[in-house]
Amino acid sequence: MAQSDISHTSPRKWVTWIALALCAGVVSATALRIVREHQRPGPFDTTRQGFCDFQNGVYFPSLAFRRGLSPYSQSYAASYPVERSIPFFSPVILAAHVPFTWLELQAAEVVYFVWMLLIVAAIAVCVTYWHQQPSDGGLWRWDLFACLALGLVATRSGQQTLFTGYFTFEMILASLVAVHYAQSRPLLSALALVFVSAKPNYVLPIALLMLCRGNFKAVILGGMVSATLATAAFAWIMPVGGVSELLEQIQQTQEIHRSDPIERPINNWIRIDGLAIIAKWTATDPAELLTLTVMLAMLVPAGGLLWLHHHPSWNVFNQDDTSADNPFPSGSALGLSGGLVLLTSLVSVYHHVYDGLVLVATIAALLIGTDDWKPTGKATRWLLAGCLLFPALNYLSSQKLLNALQMEGNLFQLITSANAVLLLCGWLMMLGLLVRRVRGRV
């Protein structure tokens, strides 16, 4: 190997080994923290939250589902060692996690922790693969893979997910695959959408914006499969009173969820949607109708621009005939189109800070400067990347530090609003960039 080649590749090797070592250290420290602060099944203890979401949101609801009991019901909450019944999301996700219920709780927690690490590796593999360039000479970018894995487990968002044991990493992987392959491999995208459909706050904005891009095959097929599986799953846990009783259970559990003081935007430190900012500073609790109205209002400009971007023949704003040859048609998760779909899904409707990991591919593309982003100035790219990355790094907006520093009043409001404000700024920047492309000014 020539000396120039050695000098070019050696730093990458060092980056790889350092990142992997740090990743192993972070994972080990997180595992020890889970053991030290492990949640005991039963009433929620704010001082011991290790794997609390796995117990309350994955294991026991899936166990009840396996036994044919509705985890949305109060009878479930009374007969299982959980804080409350689960909020509304598709029972398809419960069916997917049934294999973990074949193990005793402690063994299932260990296996699920390993499973989360495998999903982290899968996300890092996908994003690295999507970033492979001819200039890499066919060599796998281990440095990029290692840095992505480290970022996923070491950020505030990743730490929260690993520590509490929620299925967020699974949702992130499915969302990225659904958006990235919507045009090139619609069947794969449709299968990923089936998993995304587990949570309405994920699937509604993502699917609607994919339709605006013209990804009809992926969305229609994914919707049909999702509806079929959800119908079968609901039938499995249908209470004696039938559909009316099931709907009553879901409505009741939603009311319990909304009445939780921690879920109120004014008290919540991890909300990142735009409506949460307004609700926080006005000390109001937005109703579901208002939430849906705000979501649709934010989807309209994003969806309209995405339609014009992916359908140049409809573009009446640009009179330059050469603009019909769209230089960025793929809509991958790395580019402006895919990034806008994923970011709009976060800011337009109820989401928590750990959901921000869905932007990992977009952030990496911005920092690397992939083809889709090269026409955007470096300063603009880094500013946008900073807005998208800040929530993942904002450890100050965590329950432990907020309590330790005794932050209250306006200071609490400012710190806990920063994540949503910066994501909203990033969203406005993306809209502006897409306007320039629609107008033919790349």
C-alpha positions as CSV (number, residue, x, y, z in Angstrom):
1,M,0.0,0.0,0.0
2,A,1.3,3.4,-0.9
3,Q,2.3,5.8,1.9
4,S,-0.5,8.2,0.8
5,D,-3.0,5.5,1.2
6,I,-1.8,4.6,4.6
7,S,-2.0,8.2,5.8
8,H,-5.5,8.4,4.4
9,T,-6.9,5.2,6.0
10,S,-5.0,5.1,9.4
11,P,-7.1,7.9,11.0
12,R,-10.2,6.1,10.0
13,K,-9.0,3.0,11.8
14,W,-8.2,4.9,14.9
15,V,-11.6,6.6,14.8
16,T,-13.2,3.1,14.4
17,W,-11.5,1.6,17.4
18,I,-11.9,4.6,19.7
19,A,-15.6,4.9,18.8
20,L,-16.2,1.1,19.4
21,A,-14.4,1.3,22.7
22,L,-16.4,4.2,23.8
23,C,-19.6,2.5,22.6
24,A,-18.8,-0.6,24.7
25,G,-18.1,1.6,27.7
26,V,-21.4,3.4,27.4
27,V,-23.3,0.2,26.9
28,S,-21.6,-1.4,30.0
29,A,-22.3,1.7,32.1
30,T,-25.9,1.8,31.0
31,A,-26.4,-1.9,31.9
32,L,-24.9,-1.3,35.4
33,R,-27.2,1.7,35.8
34,I,-30.2,-0.5,34.9
35,V,-29.2,-3.0,37.5
36,R,-28.6,-0.3,40.1
37,E,-31.9,1.5,39.4
38,H,-34.0,-1.4,38.3
39,Q,-37.8,-0.9,38.4
40,R,-39.6,-3.4,40.5
41,P,-42.9,-4.6,38.9
42,G,-45.8,-2.7,40.3
43,P,-46.4,1.0,41.1
44,F,-44.1,3.4,39.3
45,D,-41.1,4.6,41.3
46,T,-39.5,7.7,39.9
47,T,-36.2,6.9,41.6
48,R,-35.9,3.5,40.0
49,Q,-36.8,3.6,36.3
50,G,-34.4,1.0,35.0
51,F,-36.4,-0.9,32.3
52,C,-39.6,0.5,33.5
53,D,-40.9,1.0,29.9
54,F,-40.1,-2.6,29.0
55,Q,-42.2,-3.9,31.9
56,N,-45.1,-1.4,31.4
57,G,-45.0,-0.9,27.7
58,V,-43.7,-4.2,26.2
59,Y,-43.5,-7.3,28.5
60,F,-46.7,-7.3,30.5
61,P,-49.0,-5.8,27.8
62,S,-47.7,-8.5,25.4
63,L,-48.1,-11.1,28.0
64,A,-51.7,-10.1,28.5
65,F,-52.2,-10.0,24.7
66,R,-50.9,-13.5,24.4
67,R,-53.5,-14.6,27.0
68,G,-56.3,-12.9,25.1
69,L,-56.7,-10.0,27.6
70,S,-57.0,-6.4,26.4
71,P,-54.1,-4.4,27.8
72,Y,-56.2,-1.3,27.3
73,S,-58.6,-2.4,30.0
74,Q,-58.7,-1.5,33.7
75,S,-59.0,-5.2,34.5
76,Y,-55.6,-5.6,33.0
77,A,-54.1,-2.8,35.1
78,A,-55.7,-4.3,38.2
79,S,-54.4,-7.9,37.6
80,Y,-50.9,-7.2,36.3
81,P,-48.0,-5.5,38.2
82,V,-48.1,-2.4,36.1
83,E,-48.8,1.3,36.8
84,R,-51.7,1.6,34.4
85,S,-53.2,0.2,31.1
86,I,-51.3,1.1,28.0
87,P,-52.1,4.2,25.8
88,F,-53.6,3.5,22.4
89,F,-51.3,2.0,19.9
90,S,-51.8,-0.9,17.5
91,P,-51.8,-4.4,19.1
92,V,-49.7,-5.5,16.2
93,I,-46.7,-4.3,18.2
94,L,-47.8,-6.4,21.1
95,A,-48.0,-9.5,18.9
96,A,-44.5,-8.8,17.6
97,H,-43.2,-8.8,21.2
98,V,-45.0,-12.0,22.3
99,P,-41.8,-14.1,22.0
100,F,-40.2,-12.2,24.9
101,T,-43.1,-13.3,27.1
102,W,-42.1,-16.9,26.8
103,L,-39.3,-16.1,29.1
104,E,-39.4,-15.1,32.8
105,L,-39.3,-11.3,33.3
106,Q,-35.6,-11.2,34.3
107,A,-34.4,-13.3,31.4
108,A,-36.6,-11.4,29.0
109,E,-35.1,-8.1,30.2
110,V,-31.6,-9.4,29.4
111,V,-32.6,-10.7,26.0
112,Y,-34.4,-7.5,25.2
113,F,-31.4,-5.4,26.1
114,V,-29.3,-7.5,23.7
115,W,-32.1,-7.1,21.1
116,M,-32.0,-3.3,21.4
117,L,-28.3,-3.4,20.8
118,L,-28.8,-5.5,17.7
119,I,-31.4,-2.9,16.4
120,V,-28.9,-0.2,17.1
121,A,-26.4,-2.1,15.0
122,A,-29.0,-2.6,12.3
123,I,-29.7,1.2,12.2
124,A,-26.0,2.0,12.0
125,V,-25.5,-0.6,9.2
126,C,-28.4,0.8,7.1
127,V,-27.3,4.4,7.4
128,T,-23.6,3.4,6.7
129,Y,-24.7,1.4,3.7
130,W,-26.8,4.3,2.3
131,H,-23.8,6.5,2.7
132,Q,-21.4,4.3,0.8
133,Q,-19.8,6.2,-2.1
134,P,-17.7,5.0,-5.1
135,S,-14.8,7.0,-3.6
136,D,-14.8,4.5,-0.7
137,G,-13.4,2.0,-3.2
138,G,-15.9,-0.7,-2.1
139,L,-14.5,-0.7,1.4
140,W,-17.0,-0.8,4.3
141,R,-16.9,2.5,6.3
142,W,-16.3,1.0,9.7
143,D,-15.5,4.4,11.0
144,L,-18.9,5.8,10.1
145,F,-20.6,2.6,11.4
146,A,-18.8,2.9,14.7
147,C,-19.6,6.6,15.1
148,L,-23.2,6.1,14.3
149,A,-23.5,3.3,16.9
150,L,-21.8,5.4,19.5
151,G,-24.1,8.3,18.8
152,L,-27.2,6.1,19.0
153,V,-26.3,4.8,22.5
154,A,-24.5,7.8,24.0
155,T,-26.9,10.6,23.2
156,R,-29.6,11.7,25.6
157,S,-32.2,10.1,23.4
158,G,-30.3,6.8,23.1
159,Q,-29.6,6.6,26.8
160,Q,-33.2,7.2,27.6
161,T,-34.3,4.4,25.3
162,L,-31.6,1.9,26.5
163,F,-32.2,2.7,30.2
164,T,-36.0,2.4,30.2
165,G,-36.2,-0.4,27.6
166,Y,-38.9,1.0,25.2
167,F,-39.3,-0.1,21.6
168,T,-38.2,3.2,20.2
169,F,-35.2,1.8,18.3
170,E,-37.5,-0.5,16.5
171,M,-39.7,2.4,15.5
172,I,-36.7,4.3,14.3
173,L,-35.4,1.5,12.1
174,A,-38.8,0.9,10.6
175,S,-39.5,4.6,9.9
176,L,-36.1,5.0,8.2
177,V,-36.6,2.0,6.0
178,A,-40.2,3.0,5.1
179,V,-39.1,6.5,4.0
180,H,-35.8,5.5,2.3
181,Y,-37.2,2.7,0.1
182,A,-40.6,4.2,-0.5
183,Q,-39.8,4.8,-4.2
184,S,-37.1,2.2,-5.0
185,R,-38.4,-0.8,-3.1
186,P,-42.1,-0.1,-2.3
187,L,-42.8,-3.7,-1.0
188,L,-40.0,-3.3,1.6
189,S,-41.2,0.1,2.5
190,A,-44.8,-1.2,2.9
191,L,-43.6,-4.0,5.3
192,A,-41.7,-1.4,7.4
193,L,-44.8,0.8,7.5
194,V,-46.7,-2.1,9.0
195,F,-44.4,-1.8,12.0
196,V,-44.6,2.0,11.9
197,S,-48.4,1.7,12.1
198,A,-48.0,0.6,15.7
199,K,-48.0,4.2,16.9
200,P,-50.5,6.6,15.4
201,N,-48.2,9.6,16.0
202,Y,-45.6,8.0,13.8
203,V,-47.7,6.5,11.0
204,L,-50.2,9.3,10.4
205,P,-47.8,12.1,9.5
206,I,-45.2,9.8,7.8
207,A,-47.8,8.0,5.6
208,L,-49.6,11.2,4.6
209,L,-46.4,12.9,3.6
210,M,-45.3,9.8,1.7
211,L,-48.6,10.0,-0.2
212,C,-47.7,13.7,-1.0
213,R,-44.4,12.4,-2.5
214,G,-46.3,10.0,-4.7
215,N,-45.4,6.8,-2.8
216,F,-48.9,5.4,-3.3
217,K,-47.9,1.7,-3.7
218,A,-45.9,1.6,-0.5
219,V,-48.5,3.4,1.6
220,I,-51.6,1.6,0.2
221,L,-50.0,-1.8,0.5
222,G,-48.7,-1.1,3.9
223,G,-52.0,0.3,5.0
224,M,-53.9,-2.8,3.8
225,V,-51.5,-5.2,5.6
226,S,-51.5,-3.1,8.8
227,A,-55.3,-2.9,8.8
228,T,-55.7,-6.7,8.3
229,L,-53.2,-7.5,11.1
230,A,-54.6,-4.9,13.5
231,T,-58.1,-6.3,12.9
232,A,-57.0,-9.8,13.7
233,A,-55.1,-8.6,16.8
234,F,-58.1,-6.7,18.1
235,A,-60.3,-9.7,17.5
236,W,-58.0,-11.8,19.6
237,I,-58.3,-9.5,22.6
238,M,-62.0,-8.5,22.0
239,P,-63.8,-8.2,25.4
240,V,-67.1,-9.8,26.1
241,G,-68.9,-6.5,25.3
242,G,-67.6,-6.4,21.8
243,V,-66.3,-3.4,19.8
244,S,-68.2,-0.9,21.9
245,E,-66.6,-2.1,25.1
246,L,-63.1,-2.1,23.5
247,L,-63.6,1.5,22.3
248,E,-64.7,2.5,25.8
249,Q,-61.6,0.9,27.2
250,I,-59.4,2.8,24.8
251,Q,-61.1,6.0,25.5
252,Q,-60.8,5.5,29.2
253,T,-57.1,4.6,29.0
254,Q,-56.5,7.7,26.9
255,E,-58.1,9.9,29.6
256,I,-56.0,8.3,32.3
257,H,-52.9,8.9,30.1
258,R,-53.8,12.6,29.6
259,S,-54.6,13.2,33.3
260,D,-51.1,12.1,34.3
261,P,-49.4,15.3,35.6
262,I,-46.2,14.3,33.9
263,E,-47.9,14.2,30.6
264,R,-49.1,17.8,30.8
265,P,-46.9,19.9,28.5
266,I,-46.4,22.5,31.2
267,N,-44.7,19.8,33.4
268,N,-43.2,17.7,30.7
269,W,-39.5,17.9,30.0
270,I,-39.2,15.6,26.9
271,R,-41.9,16.8,24.5
272,I,-40.5,18.0,21.2
273,D,-43.6,18.8,19.1
274,G,-44.5,22.3,18.2
275,L,-47.8,22.4,20.0
276,A,-46.1,21.4,23.2
277,I,-44.2,24.8,23.2
278,I,-47.5,26.8,23.0
279,A,-49.2,24.6,25.5
280,K,-46.2,24.8,27.9
281,W,-46.1,28.6,27.9
282,T,-49.9,29.1,28.0
283,A,-50.4,26.4,30.7
284,T,-53.1,24.6,28.7
285,D,-53.7,21.0,27.8
286,P,-54.6,20.8,24.1
287,A,-57.5,18.6,23.2
288,E,-57.2,15.8,20.7
289,L,-59.1,17.8,18.0
290,L,-56.7,20.7,18.4
291,T,-53.7,18.3,18.2
292,L,-55.0,16.8,14.9
293,T,-55.8,20.3,13.5
294,V,-52.3,21.5,14.2
295,M,-50.8,18.4,12.7
296,L,-52.8,18.8,9.5
297,A,-51.9,22.5,9.4
298,M,-48.2,21.7,9.5
299,L,-48.5,18.9,7.0
300,V,-50.1,21.1,4.4
301,P,-47.1,23.3,3.5
302,A,-44.7,20.3,3.8
303,G,-46.9,18.0,1.8
304,G,-47.5,20.7,-0.9
305,L,-43.8,21.3,-1.4
306,L,-43.0,17.6,-1.4
307,W,-45.7,17.1,-4.1
308,L,-44.2,19.8,-6.3
309,H,-40.7,18.6,-5.7
310,H,-41.5,15.0,-6.7
311,H,-43.9,16.0,-9.5
312,P,-42.1,18.8,-11.5
313,S,-44.8,18.8,-14.2
314,W,-47.2,20.3,-11.6
315,N,-44.7,23.1,-10.7
316,V,-46.2,26.3,-11.9
317,F,-43.8,28.4,-9.8
318,N,-40.8,27.7,-11.9
319,Q,-40.9,28.7,-15.6
320,D,-37.4,27.2,-16.3
321,D,-38.1,24.2,-18.5
322,T,-34.9,22.5,-17.4
323,S,-36.2,22.2,-13.9
324,A,-38.5,19.4,-15.0
325,D,-35.4,17.2,-14.7
326,N,-35.4,16.9,-11.0
327,P,-31.8,16.3,-9.8
328,F,-33.0,15.0,-6.4
329,P,-35.9,12.6,-7.2
330,S,-35.1,9.6,-4.9
331,G,-36.6,10.9,-1.7
332,S,-34.1,8.8,0.4
333,A,-33.9,9.2,4.1
334,L,-30.5,11.0,3.6
335,G,-31.8,13.9,1.5
336,L,-34.0,16.9,2.0
337,S,-37.2,15.1,1.0
338,G,-36.8,12.2,3.4
339,G,-35.5,14.5,6.1
340,L,-38.5,16.8,5.8
341,V,-40.9,13.8,6.1
342,L,-39.2,12.6,9.2
343,L,-38.8,16.0,10.8
344,T,-42.4,17.1,10.1
345,S,-43.6,13.9,11.8
346,L,-41.8,15.0,14.9
347,V,-42.8,18.6,15.1
348,S,-46.4,18.3,14.0
349,V,-47.7,15.9,16.6
350,Y,-47.1,14.5,20.0
351,H,-43.5,13.1,20.3
352,H,-40.8,12.7,22.9
353,V,-37.1,13.5,22.7
354,Y,-36.1,9.9,22.1
355,D,-38.2,9.8,18.9
356,G,-35.7,12.4,17.6
357,L,-33.3,9.5,16.8
358,V,-35.3,9.1,13.6
359,L,-33.2,12.0,12.2
360,V,-30.0,10.1,12.5
361,A,-29.6,9.5,8.7
362,T,-30.4,13.1,7.9
363,I,-28.0,14.5,10.5
364,A,-25.2,12.2,9.2
365,A,-25.9,13.3,5.6
366,L,-25.8,16.9,6.6
367,L,-22.5,16.6,8.4
368,I,-20.9,14.5,5.6
369,G,-22.3,16.6,2.8
370,T,-23.9,14.0,0.6
371,D,-24.8,14.8,-3.0
372,D,-28.3,15.9,-2.1
373,W,-26.9,18.4,0.4
374,K,-23.9,19.7,-1.5
375,P,-25.8,22.5,-3.2
376,T,-26.6,23.8,0.3
377,G,-23.9,25.9,1.8
378,K,-21.7,24.3,4.4
379,A,-22.6,26.9,7.1
380,T,-26.3,26.3,6.4
381,R,-25.9,22.5,6.6
382,W,-24.0,22.7,9.9
383,L,-26.5,25.1,11.3
384,L,-29.4,22.8,10.3
385,A,-27.5,19.8,11.7
386,G,-27.0,21.6,15.0
387,C,-30.8,22.3,15.3
388,L,-31.6,18.6,14.6
389,L,-28.8,17.3,16.8
390,F,-29.3,19.5,19.9
391,P,-32.3,17.6,21.4
392,A,-30.2,14.4,21.3
393,L,-27.3,16.1,23.2
394,N,-29.4,18.2,25.6
395,Y,-28.7,16.2,28.8
396,L,-29.7,19.3,30.8
397,S,-33.3,18.6,29.9
398,S,-33.5,15.4,31.8
399,Q,-35.5,14.6,34.9
400,K,-32.4,13.7,37.0
401,L,-30.5,17.0,36.3
402,L,-33.6,19.2,36.4
403,N,-34.4,17.8,39.9
404,A,-30.8,17.9,41.1
405,L,-30.4,21.6,40.0
406,Q,-33.9,22.4,41.3
407,M,-34.9,24.2,38.1
408,E,-38.3,25.8,38.3
409,G,-40.4,28.5,36.7
410,N,-39.3,30.3,33.6
411,L,-35.8,28.6,33.7
412,F,-37.5,25.2,33.6
413,Q,-39.8,26.3,30.8
414,L,-36.8,27.6,28.7
415,I,-34.7,24.6,29.1
416,T,-37.5,22.1,28.4
417,S,-38.7,24.2,25.4
418,A,-35.3,24.4,23.7
419,N,-35.5,21.0,22.1
420,A,-38.8,21.7,20.4
421,V,-37.9,25.3,19.5
422,L,-34.7,24.2,17.7
423,L,-36.4,21.4,15.9
424,L,-39.1,23.8,14.7
425,C,-36.4,26.2,13.5
426,G,-34.8,23.3,11.6
427,W,-38.2,22.5,10.1
428,L,-38.6,26.1,8.9
429,M,-35.1,25.9,7.4
430,M,-36.0,22.7,5.5
431,L,-39.2,24.2,4.2
432,G,-37.2,27.2,3.0
433,L,-34.6,25.0,1.2
434,L,-37.3,23.0,-0.5
435,V,-39.0,26.2,-1.6
436,R,-35.7,27.1,-3.3
437,R,-35.6,23.8,-5.1
438,V,-39.2,24.0,-6.2
439,R,-38.5,27.4,-7.6
440,G,-35.5,26.0,-9.5
441,R,-32.9,27.8,-7.3
442,V,-31.1,24.7,-5.9
